[in-house]
Amino acid sequence: MEEEVVRPKKKTHEIGEDLSLLSVEELKERVAALHAEIARLEATIRAKQTTRTAADDFFRR
């Protein structure tokens, strides 16, 4: 039986890392990835706030 090699997922960005060796294109890719992650986080916050508001409204009755 052949085992699959599991490689750890490469991080796209680590806060505080040295950016001096990255190209402009690599930096732009990281910025785009971070913008996408911010949008994902904000969507999750909105969803949680909506759930919380619905629960608060339900239990106030």
CORKATA-V141293 format. One record per helix or strand of 2 or more residues. SS is the DSSP state (H for helix, E for strand). FROM is the first residue (numbers start at 1). LEN is the number of residues. If there is no record, write none. Layout:
BEGIN
ss	from	len
SS	FROM	LEN
SS	FROM	LEN
END
This chain:
BEGIN
ss	from	len
H	24	37
END
